[in-house]
Amino acid sequence: MKNNNNFDFLRFLFSFLVVIGHSILLSGNPEFWNGFFAAMPNFSVYSFFIISGFLIYSSFDRSKNLNIYFRNRIKRIVPAYFFIVVTFAFLLYFFSSTTLQNYFSSDWVKYLGANLVFANFLKPCIQYVFENNLHCAVNGSLWTIKVEIMFYVFVPILYYFIHKKSRKSQNVIIISIYFFSLIYSYYVNKYFNYELSKQFPGSLKYFVVGILLYINFDYFNTKKNKILIVFLFLGIMEFLYSPVQIIFALSLGISIVWLAFSKLPFKNFGKYGDFSYGMYLIHFPVIQIFVQEKIYENYSFFGLFLSYVVIIFLSVMIWKLIEEPFLRKRIKKTHL
C-alpha cells in the first residue's frame, strides 16, 4: 500500500494549485482572476491535512517508536523551513526601501525570531519590505507549519489512547474528535474570526479524516466507488442547500484517498524527488517579489508563467540541496 498510490502526485498538484491561487490573489491583476483557482489555496491546504493524517498516522503505526518518529518528522519539516526563513530574511534586504542599518533592526530580529519558532502570525512582515504590495507578509503560507507540528504531536497521543481498543471504539473516538473540531471551528469563526477558526484544533477535522480512512482502509478499499458516489452526492447537496458544512471534510477526504488509490498513472511520480514541500515554502515570497518589481503588471501572463518556472526550479534545488540530504540520514525509512 505504501508505494502503490498517487499521493506524491496529489501533493505536487495541491502545492501547484496553492501557487496559482496565491499568484492570482497577491498580484491583484484582474487579467489573472479566476474564482475557482483563487479558492484553491484553502482547499489545497485542507487536502494536505487529510493526506498528512493518512500518511503520518500510518508511519507511526508501522514504527511505534517515538524517537524514530519525531526525528524523522523533524528532518522532514525543519531543515527546508529554516533555510527558507533565514535565506529570505537576509535576501529581502536587496528588495527593501531602506539602508542596511535600518533593515537589520530590532524589527528584523523580531521577524526572524518569531518565524524560526513557527510563530509567523506574530510577525508576518519585515519593515521596509513589500510596503506597496496588497499584503506585506513575507511568507503567508507558513501558518500551516505550526499546525502540522501540532498534528505530529497529536498522532502518538491518539495512537496510544486508541490502538488497543476495538475498531468500532476507535471509529467512535475519531468521529467524536471530528465533531468537536467542527463545532470549535464553527463557533470561533462565528464569534471571533475565520483565521483563528482554521488553526488547531479547528483544522483537526481534516487530519482525523485521513486517520479514519487509514484505519478503515481495508473496508474502504472494497467499497470505495460506492462510498465515493454517496459522499460526493451528500457533499454537493450540503454545499448547495446547507449553511453549515458538516460532511465537507469527510467528502473531501474520501475523494482524495479514492484518487490516491485509483488507477491514475502517477504511481511513480515521486521517483525523481518530492518537490511539493519546497514549492509550498518558497512560492509566497517569490510571488511577492514579482509583485513588488511589477513583473506581473508589466509582462502579464508571461510574467505569471516566468514566476511558475522560477518557483518550480527553486523547489527542485531545495529538494536536491536541502531536503534529500537530510532525509537520507533517517534512522528508519518511512513515507511522509
N, C-alpha and C positions, 0 to 999 in steps of 0.2 A: 504493500500500500504506500510505503514511504516514497518510492521512486516512480510509481506508476500513476502520476497525477499531473495536472496542469497548473499547480499553484505558482510555480515560478513565472509562467506566462501571465497569470492573473495579477500577480503583484506588479509586474512590469507595466501591464496595461493600466492598472489603477494609479500607479505613480505618474504615468504619462498623462492620464486624464486630469490629475491634480495640476500638472504643469500647464496644460491647456486652459483649465479653468482659471488659474491664477494669472496667467498672461492676459486673459480677457478682462478680469476684474481689476488688476493692478494697472494695466495700461490705460484704462478709461477710454480707449479708442472705439468709437461707435461702429467703425468698419468691422471690428472683430466680434461684435456682440452676437452671442448665441445663447439663449436661455438654458438650453439643455446642458451645454458644456460649462456654462458659468456655475451651474449647480453641482458639478462633478467633484470639486474638492471635498465637500462634506460627505457625499455618498461614497466616494473612494476611501476616505478615512474610516467610515463605518465598516466598509468591506475589509480594510486592513485589520481592524479589530477582530472581526469574525475569523479571518484566516489565522491570526495570531492565537485566538482561543483554541482552534482546532490543532494547530501545529505545536504550540508551546506546551499545551497540556499533554499531547501525545509524546512529546520529547521527555517530559518529566515522568510520565507513566512508564516509559521504557527504561530510564536510568535510575530513578528513585534515589538519586544521590545529590544532596543539597549542594555540596562543594562543587561537583562537576556542573550541576545545573546553573548555579549562579556565576561560576567562572565563564562558562560558555555564553551565557546571556550578556555578561559584561563585555566579553571580547567581540560579541556581535554588534553591540549598540554603541559602546563608548568611544573606541578609537576614531571612527569616522565622525562622530558627533563633535568630539573635542577638536578634531582637525578643522572642521568647518567653522566652528565658533571662533577659534583663535585666528585662523587664517583671515577670515573676513573682518575680524576686529581690527587687525593691522592693515589689511589691504584697502579698506574703505577710507583710510586717510587720503588716498590719492583721488578719491571721488568726493571729498568733503569740501566745504567752503571756508575753511579757516586755516590757521597756521599749525605747524607741528606741535607747538607748546599748548595751544588751546585744545587741539584734538585729543591729545593724550592727557586728559584732565581727570578729575575725580569722577566726572560723568562717565567717561570711557571705562574707568576701573569698575564702576558700579555695573555697567553693562556686561563686562567680561565676567565679573564675579557671579552675577545673577544667572547668566546663561550657562556658566560652567557647572552650576549646581542644579540645572534643569528648571530654573525658575524664570523662564523667558517672560512670563506675564508681569514680573516686577520691573523689568527694564527692556522693553522690546526695541527701543530706539537708541541711536547714538546721536548726540548733539552735533549739528552741522552736516548731517548726512541725510539725504533723501528729503530735504526740507520742503521741496516743492512738489513731491510726489503725492498721489492721493492718500497714501499711507506712509508713515515714516518708519515702520517696522523694518528691521534688517532682515529678519527671518521669521515671519509669522507662522510658519509651519511647525516650529519647534515645540509648540504647546502639547502636541501629541506624544512627545518622547517621555515626558514625566508620567503621562497616563499609561504608556506602555510599561514603564518601570513598575508602576503600581500593580499592573497585571502580573508581572513577573513574580512579585512578592505574594500576590493573591493565590497563584496556582498551587504551590506546595501546601499552603494553609487549607485550601479547599480539598486538595487531594487527601491529606491525612485525616480530614474530617469525614470524607465520604467513601474512601476506597474499600473499606471492609463492609459497607452496607450493601443491601440488595440493589439491583438495578432500578427497581421501582422507587426505592427510597432516594437513590442518587438523583433520579429524574425529578422527584418532588422537590428536593432541596435546590437543584439548579433552576427549576421553573420558579420557585419562590424568590430566588435571588433576581431572576429576570423581572418579575413583577415589582419587587422592591425598587430596582433600578428605574423601571418605567415610572412608578409613582413619584420617586425622588426627582427625576428629570422634569416631569410634568409640572410639579408644584414649584420647583426652583425657577423654571422658565416663566411660569405664570406670575410669581411674586417677586422675583429678583431679575435675572436676565438670562438670555439664551446662552451666552458664552460660558457662564458658570454651570448651566444645566448639562452641558456636554462634557464636563470634566468627570473625573472619577468621584462618586460611583454612578453618575448618570450615564456614562459610556459603558458601564459593566454589562448592560443588557446585550450588546453586540458580542462582547467577548464570551459570555457564557453560552450564547447560541452556538458558537464554534465548539465549545466543550461539550454541549449537549449532543451535537451531531457526531462528535468523535466517539463518545461512549456508547452511542446507539448506532454506530456506523453499519454494523452487520445488518441490522433491521432496515436502516435507511437504504442501503445499497440494493437490497432485494426489491424494494418498493419505490425507488427514487422517482420514477416517472409519474406514478400516481400521486405521490406526495407533492411533487413539484406542481402538477396541474391544480391540485386542491388549494395549495397555499398561494400560488400566483393569482388564482381567481379571488380568494379571500383578500389578498393584499390589494388587488385592484379595486374591489368593492369598498374596502376600508378607505382607500385613498380618495375615491370619488364621493363617498357618502358619509364618512365619519369624521368629526372634528378632532378626534383623538386617535393617534396611531398606537394600536395595541400589538398587532402582529407584524408590523413592518419589519422589525429586526429579524424576526423568525423567518419571514418570507424571503428577505434578502439573504440570510444565511443559507437557507435551503437552496436557493438559486446558485449561490457561489459554490457550495460543495457539490451540487449537481454538475456544474460546469467543470469543476476540478477533476471529477472522475468520469466525465463524459468521453466521447470518442474524438474530441478535438485533437488535432495532430500536433500538440505542443508539449508532449511528454518530456522531450529532451531540450526544451527551450533554454534551460539554465546551464547547459553544459559548458558554455564559454564564460559564465560568470553570472552573478546576481547583482544587477545594476540598479535595482529598484530603490534600495535604501539610500544609496548615494544620490540618485536623482531626486528623491524626496527632500534630502537635506540641502542640496545645493541650488535647487531651481529658484527659490524665492529671492535670495539676494542677487542672483544673475538677472532675473526679470526686473528687479528694482533698478539695477544699473542701466539696463536697456531703456527703462522708462526715463530715468534722470537724464541720460545722454540723448534723449529724443530720437532714438533709433526706430522705435515703433512709429513715432509721429512722422519722421522724415522718409522712412522706407516702407511703411505699411506692411503688407503681407510678406515681403522679402525679409524685413526685419524680424517678423514673427518667426519665420522659418529659420533664420540665422540663429535666433535665440534657442530654438529647439536643438539645433545642431550643436551649439556650444554646450548646452546642458547635458546632452547625451554623451558628448566627448568627455566632459569633465566627470561624469558619472562612471564611465569606463576607467578613467585614470584613478579615481578614488578606490574603485574595486581592486584594480591591479596593484596599486601602491600602498593602500592603507588597509582595506578590509580583508582581502585574501591572505596577505601575510600573517595577520593576527589569527584568522580562522584556522590556518594550518597548524597553529600551536595548540589547538583544542586538546584537552585531556582525552576526550572521547568524542568521536564524530557524531553529531546529532544534527537533525534538519530543523531549521528555524521555521 
